[in-house]
Amino acid sequence: MSEDGFEDDDAQTIGLFGGRSKTSDGYESSRSSRLKRVREILSIVRRYDIFHGLTPKSLRHMLEELGPTFVKAGQILSMRSEILPESFCRELTKLRSDVEPMDRDMVLQALRDEYDTPIEDIFDAIDDVPLGSASVAQVHKARLVTGEMVAIKVQRPHVQETMAQDIAIMRSLVGFMDRFMSGSQFLDMQSVVDELWQSFRDETDFLVEARNLEEFRRNNADCKFVDCPKPYPKLCTKHVVVMDYIEGIPIDKTAKLVAAGYDLEEIGTKLVDNYTRQMIDDGFFHADPHPGNLIVRGGQIVYIDLGIMGRLSSHDRKAMSDMVKAVALRDSAGLADGLLRFSISDTSAVDHAHLLDDLDMIIADYGEADLSDLDVGSFVNSLISMARKNGVELPGTVTMLARSLVTLEGVVDEFLPGVSIIEIITAHIKAHTTPEDLIKHEVKGFAREGTRAAHGLLGAASQADLAMKMLTRGQLRLNLDVAGTEDPINDFAHIANRLSMSVMVAGLFIGSSVVYYARIQPVIFGIPIIGFVGYLAALILGIWVARSIIKDDRRRRR
């Protein structure tokens, strides 16, 4: 067991190629079993006659019939409008993975396989009828022998193996298409499979969900109107999660909420405000906030099913915050900056002028309407599609967040008519940004840009030093014809002095930035004092160099 009370999560790999592969659970995947699964997939695909016209609805039904892996792939593709037409993307947002429930005996056997203790010594009663049944797991209400009412989430037997096989087949198919067919769409499909693999690893390890519940509760401990079920760490395994049973009103049952005395506008506003906190403040957000995962109970919005959560680094959170502000201000340059900061691809080859032109067009298309009328889903789809077409590849976490925001917008439409979630998100960011935060951000940005510029300057100085050595050795000849000066040697001496001072300024910037990021105590204005003094000295020297240049320029003009 780890320090947080959960069992240790052994590293697990599932082989996707080769003759046989084995998981840490002892499951082996053979070539024959994969071929059998391929035949099953082809049988379903043939029934839908995909080569003679596949409608958006028939594609959705086909993916649902193919199983959980293909449902997940479809959900990822719903945000990839550069791969599929918009009508298909809209239809794929409706994908669901509800299936026939497991019978009671299968559930009980799955529980017995997970515990060394007889389940009768753990659970006093388990309801026969499941609360929900999906392709990955099934949830039952139960009572512990200690009296607490709980929900048991039990993973379906062999679902992990089936999904691993499906992803192996997808990966092989994408690799085949990439080898024999050209086009950026097939390259993009590889990223879809990669995102699907990461999602699969998280969603089929229930210890991850148990830890997510604990972390979410810690993050929102001071938020009285948001909660999630409490897990029971000693009863959680890789295939079973035991948590508090939540009884309340599903958030989409608005008539029941009104009858219970709830204010729909308040619920909608608090839901979006807290979700903004998850994104911008915590960097740990629920990746699937659809109505089935949101329950209102006792004046609280309770999130359930925390199997898939998204994470944003502090850098990404700031970039996201700046992009939201740029959307509110209709600032295409700010949007471009945010996209480039998110990019996981090399942006040196990006045509920035073309990127800005495309963003201007998107802003123009959506800018005529009030912010309250902004279709966030359509806007986000356009933005992501445009970014990829310009060679800006966004990480899976960003596309996950984009899908989540689209889902959230659909949830709150009935709660907040005439209000855009962008307005609430922007208000949250403004309310939680203090003057000290602004100073810290500006100083950090100044340090980052200064360091980049200083590295460039030091590189130039190094090149100049090399050229000078080659010149003195006779390895380099220089033909000089200096116009407008009677004493070029003296002028070069002045230039050399300024270059030396500039190198000193660069060194101070770099050294101070290293101290800043090392967070050496004590600090002033959020900056280590040593670093602050270094920045100040660099500023003074920089002003002196600039002043010297201006004075010399004026003297020449006379």
Secondary structure as UniProt FT lines:
FT   TURN            3..4
FT   STRAND          20..22
FT   TURN            24..25
FT   STRAND          28..30
FT   HELIX           31..47
FT   TURN            48..49
FT   HELIX           50..52
FT   HELIX           56..66
FT   HELIX           68..77
FT   TURN            78..79
FT   TURN            81..83
FT   HELIX           86..92
FT   TURN            93..94
FT   HELIX           104..114
FT   HELIX           119..121
FT   STRAND          123..126
FT   STRAND          132..134
FT   STRAND          137..144
FT   TURN            145..146
FT   STRAND          149..155
FT   TURN            157..158
FT   HELIX           159..180
FT   HELIX           184..203
FT   HELIX           206..219
FT   TURN            220..222
FT   TURN            224..225
FT   STRAND          226..227
FT   HELIX           233..235
FT   STRAND          240..244
FT   STRAND          249..250
FT   TURN            251..252
FT   HELIX           254..259
FT   TURN            260..261
FT   HELIX           264..276
FT   HELIX           277..282
FT   STRAND          284..286
FT   HELIX           291..293
FT   STRAND          294..297
FT   TURN            298..299
FT   STRAND          300..303
FT   STRAND          309..311
FT   HELIX           314..329
FT   HELIX           332..342
FT   HELIX           347..349
FT   HELIX           352..367
FT   HELIX           371..373
FT   HELIX           376..389
FT   TURN            390..391
FT   HELIX           396..412
FT   TURN            413..415
FT   TURN            417..418
FT   HELIX           421..431
FT   HELIX           435..472
FT   TURN            473..474
FT   TURN            483..484
FT   HELIX           488..518
FT   STRAND          523..524
FT   TURN            525..526
FT   STRAND          527..528
FT   HELIX           529..557
//
